Amino acid sequence: MPHHRHAPLAQQTTTALVATLRCPKRVSSHVSLAVLMVTGALVLMVSSLAFSQDDAKVAATAGYIAPTNATTQAPLAMVQTTLFKDTAVYPSTSVGAQVQARNNAQLAAQVGGVVQSWRADTGSLVKRGELLAQLDPRDLSLALAQAQATHQSATAQEALSAQQLKRAQELVAKGFLSPQALQQRETEHAIQQAHVASALAALQTAQRSVSKTRITAPFNAVVHQRMAQVGDMVSPGTPLFNLVDTSKPEVALNVSQTQAVSLERASTIVWRAKDNGQNFPVQLLRIGASLDPQTRSQPVRLRFTSTTDTPLPGSAGELMWNDPQAHMPTQVLVRRAGLVGYFTVVNNEARFVAIPRAQEGRPAPLDLDAQTPIVTSGQALLQNGQAVQFSQ
């Protein structure tokens, strides 16, 4: 309330006092009235200054809306208040989430051949490097033997050319052989060295081809599906097994941007199994830095804190956590002047404080002094700046 609002009253009071003193006959009859008027003006001026200081403190609060003349003249309202520390809520959130394997691989044949045998069936638990199936290696073994023979021949030819080059160098030094003849020996030796390198590469390729007839597990897994059948003729790329990684499964889900912020703040997160209700503590691994263009959600991955007792990949459940950020409860929030916020009380007057980005029907996150009084009853019809009285 501005200070200059009471200036006319003080001026009128002073004028009346002066006029009275100029008329001695009227002094006795008007002196009491003058004193009372001056005293009242001074009281109003002092209270106006005090009120202005309180308004300045409240105006420093984010979202504060100054009261209007109409609201300050509204009738007295009955309200109840509670400190923010006793009013605040910490919302819990639950989102459907599924346990997902870190690896889900489809093993295919890398070389052609006939399936000779299989060692693991659907549902089998296998270790990394364990044999799953064997292709007939005989044709590839023959090719390997041929590559070995070619490599041995090339190695022998290279050794002979090396001896001939050494002999030529000795003869040139003694003057019995021309430099041109020495150059020819050097060229022949270089060619034989290239033949050895080529034969070695062919030998290694043949060895690798033979090793590919053994289909082994690339990681600890469970055989989700076996497609390999004994006697089948397979070619490179033919699916043989589908494996699901059993080590370090992860919880996978998509969340909204608001939920992602809340999840990052959470200190305790659990995944609850849908079938038996068992809770498993989990830790946040990562939140995707991009939004799905259709659902406007972010992918999230979490890991189980226990490495021994974990649910199987594919298990369904829900992720649950509590937001450690204090929120203003929905029943306290009201809308004024198109903004959503709450009422507090300053000098027995209601003060409306808007909360940025707050939405009706949802608790609003808020950093507020725990000792701030919050109007929890009577706020529905309350107006900004209205005088209040506390109900029992």
N, C-alpha and C positions, 0 to 999 in steps of 0.2 A: 504494500500500500504506500503510495508516494507521500513524502513528508510535506509538500506544499499544499496538500488537500485541506489542512486545518488552518492555513494562514488567514482566510477571511474571518473565521471565528475569533481568532486572537485579536485581529485588528478591531472588530466590532466591540469586543470586551474592553480594550484599551480606551477607545473613543468614549464609551459610556462612563468609564471611571473618571476621565478628564472632565466631562460635562458635569458630572455630579459634584466634583471638587470645586468648580466655578460657582456653584449655587449652594452656599452654606446652609440654606434652609432645607435643602433636600439631601444633605450629606448623611444625616442620621438615618433617613429612610431607605437610602439606596446603597449605603456602603456595604452592607452584607451581600446584596445581590451582586455587586461588582467583584467583591472578593471571590465569591463562588464561581463567577464566570471566568475570571482569570485563572483560578486554580484548575478548573475543568479544561481550559485550553491548554495549559501546561501539561496536564496528564495525558491528553490526547497526543500532543506533540512528542512526548517522551515515548509513549507506547508505539507511535508510528515509527520512530527511529529503531526501536528494538525489533519491531516486526520486519522492517526492511533488512536488518542484519540477518535474521533467520531465513528470509527468502533468498538472500544471497548464498547462504550455505547450501540450501536445497537445490538452487539453480545450478550449482556446480556438479550435481549428479547427472550422469548421462541420461538423456531421454526426458528430463524434467520439462513440464509444461506449466507456464505461469497461470495462476488463477485469474478469472475475469470478475468484473463487478457483480455480474448476475449470480455467480456461484458463491461469492463471499457473503451475499445477502440471503442465501438459501436457508431453509430452516435447519435446526440442529439435527444431526444424524447420529443414530446409535450404532456403534461398531465394536468389534473385538479385534485385538491385535495379538500376534505371536512373533517372537524373535525369528529372524531368518534361519538361524541354526536349527530351530525346532520345526520350521515350516518346510525347509528344503527337502527334496527327494532325490534319490540317485537311481534313475530308471534302469531296469533290467531289460535286456534285448535277447531275443532268440530268433535264429534264422536257420532254415533247413540247410543241412550240409552233409556231404557224402565223403566216405573214406576212399581215397584214390591211391593207386599204386604209383610209385615214382617211375616205373618202367612197365610198359605193356607191349611186348614185342611179338611179332609174328616171324618165326624162323622159316626161311625158305631155302631150298637147295641152291647151292652155289655152283655145282657142276652137274652134268647129266649122268644118269645111271639108273640102275634098278635098286629099289629098296631091298636090302638083304635082310634086315632085322630092325626092330624097334625095342627100346629098353624102358621107356617111360610112357605111361598111359595117362588119360585124363584124370586129374585130381592128384597126381603124384607130386610129392615135394622133391625137388632136385637141388643139388648144390652146383655152384659155379664150376664149370669144366666137366661136369658129369655127362657121360655118353647118353644121348637120347635115341639115336638111330644110326644105322650103318648102311651106306650104299655099297654096291659091289665095286671093289677097287681094282679088279683084275686088268681091265683095259688101261686104266690110268697107270697102273703099276708097270705094265709093259712099256708105256711111253716114258716112264721114269727110267727104266733100265736102258732104253735107247739114248736118253739124254745123258745118262752117266757114261755110257760108252763114248759118245761124241765128245764129252768133256775130257775124258781120259786121253783120247786121240789128240785132241787139240793141245793138251798139256804136254804130251810127248813131242809133238812137232815144235812147240815153243822151246822146249829144252834143247832139241837138236839145233834149232836156229841160233840159240844163245851160244852153243859151243862153236858153231861155224863163225859167228861174229867175233868171238874171242880169238880164234885162230887167225882170222883175217887181220885183226888189229896187230897181232904179233908179226905177221908177214909184212905188213906195211911199214912197221917200225924198222925192219931189217932191209927194206927196199926190194923185197921180192913180190910185192903186190901193189898194183896201182891204187890211187885214192878212189877212182871210179868203182873198182871192184868192191872196196870197203863200203862205199855208199850203198851198193846193191845189197850187201849182206845186212846192213842196218835196216834197210827197207823191208827185207824179208822177215827179219826178226820182229819188227813193229807189226807186220801183218799177222804173224803167228800169235802175238800177244792179244790182238783184237779178236782172233778166233777163240782164244781161251776165254776171254771175257764174255763173248757171245754164247759159248757153250755152257759157261757157268750160269748165266742168266736163264738159259733154257732148262738147265738141271734144277735150279731153284723153283722155276715155274712148275715143273713136273712134280717136284716134291710137295709144293703147296696144293696142287690139284689133288694129289693122293690124300693129303690131310683133310681136304674138304669133303671127302666121303664120310668122315666122322662128324655127325651133327651133335654138338655139345651145347650145354646151357651157358649163356653168357653171364648169368648172375643167379643168385639164390632165388628160386621161384617155385610157383605151383603151375603145373601143366593145366591150363584152362581148356585146351582142346588139342587132340591129336588127329591130324589129317593123314599122316603117313600110314600106308598099308604095304605089307610085305608083298613083293612082286610088282609093285607099281613102277612104271617107267617114268622117271621125272626128268625135267629139264631145268636149267638155271632159272630161278624165280618161282618154282612150284612151292606153295605153302606146305609145310610139314607139321609145325607145332605152333600153338599160341601160348606164350608164357606171361605170367603176371608176377611182378617183383613182390616178394614177401618182406623185404627188409625196408625199414623206415617208411611206412605208409604215411600219407599226408591227408589232411582234411581240406577239402576244396568246396568253395562256395562263392557266390557273388553278392555284394552288398551295395547299398546306396552310398553316396558321398557322405551323408550325415552319419551313417552307421560306420563308415570307414574311419572317420575322425574319432568317434566314440570308441571303436575297437582299438585304435592305437593308444588311447589313454588307459584302457583297462589293464589292471594288474593281475586279475584272475580270470581265466577263460577255461571253460570246460566244454567237451563234446559229449552229448548224452545219446546213447544207443537207443534206437527206436524199438527194437525187439524186446530188450530186457530192462531198459531204463538205467543201465550202468553208466556212471560218469567217468570220463577220462580227461585228466588235465592236459591242456595243449598250450603251445607257445606260438606266437605270431612269427611267421617266416618272412612274408612279404605281401604287400598290397600293390596290385597292378597300377601303373602310372597312367593308364589310359582308360577311357570309358567305352563300354559297349554301345555302338551307335543306336541300337534298337531298344535295349533295356535301360540305358543310362546307368549302368552299374559297373563296379570294379571287381576284378577277380582277386580272391584272397586265398592264400595257402598257409596252413599251420601244421606244426609237427607235434607228435605226442611226446610228452616229457619222459615217459617210460619206454625203454627199448625192449622190454620182455613181454609185458602184458598189453598188447595192442589189438584192436579189432581187425578183422579181415578186410582187405580191399573190397570195395563194393558195398560195405555196410552203410545203411542209411541212419540218419539221426538229426540232431539239431545242435547248433553252436550257441552257447549262452554266456553272457557276460554282464557285469554291472558297470555303469559309467561312473568313475570317481568324481566327475564334475558335478557340483551342486546345481540342481535345477529348481526353478519356480514351478510348483504344482499347477496343474491345469485348472483346478477349482478356484484358485486365487486370481488367475488372469482375467482381465476385462478389456474391452475395447472402448477407447475414447478418441475422438477426433481422427478415426481411421487407423489408429495405432493400438497395438496390443501391449499391455504392461500390467503394473500392479499399483496398489495404493499403499502409501506409508502415511504417518502422522507426524506433523511438525507444529509445535505450539497449539495443539488441539485443533488443527486444521488438516484436512485431507490433502495429500499431494500425490498426483498421478505421475508415475515414472514409466516411460515407454521402454521396452526391451527390443533392441535391434534384431530383426529377422525372426522375431517370435511369431508363432502361429497358434491360433485358437485350437484347443483340443489336444495340444502337445506340450509336455513340460518344456520349459525354456531354459537353456543353460545360462548361468549368470554368475559373475564374480561380484560378490556383495559382502559387506561387513556382516559378520555373524550376528551382531547385536542390533541390526536394523529392524525396527518394528514393521511388520507386514499386516495389513488389514485382511483378516481371514473370514470375517463375518460382517455383512452389511455393505460389501463393496459393490453389489450388483447395481444399486441405484445411486451410489455415491458420486458426487461431482467434485471436480478439482477445485480446491480452495474452500470447500464447504466445512463449516464448523462441525466438530464431532464431539460426542460424549461416549465414554466407555461403558458398555453394558456389563452387568455382572454375569 
